[in-house]
Amino acid sequence: MSNGGLYLSHSKYIKELLQHANMHKAKPQPTPMASFLHLTQDGSTAFEDHTLYRSIVGALQYVTIIRPKIAYSVNKVCQYMHQP
């Protein structure tokens, strides 16, 4: 910038995260998650790669710093870190 300011962009980081999660072709949504949804482990299959799940969720926690709109959704998936 010409005025000596600093511009930070995390779009590359987010794009790489989407690639890592194999979600790079996902369609954007205006609201990440409806607050009335109730997540449960009953009736769902376990996430195959626990390390990948934890890695993605950890990266999403970092993204909430710059994208606070996803904080609620990230908090919900964090509740399943013990058994994704």
Secondary structure as UniProt FT lines:
FT   TURN            2..3
FT   HELIX           11..20
FT   TURN            21..22
FT   TURN            24..25
FT   TURN            35..36
FT   TURN            42..43
FT   HELIX           50..63
FT   TURN            64..66
FT   HELIX           68..70
FT   HELIX           71..78
FT   TURN            79..80
//
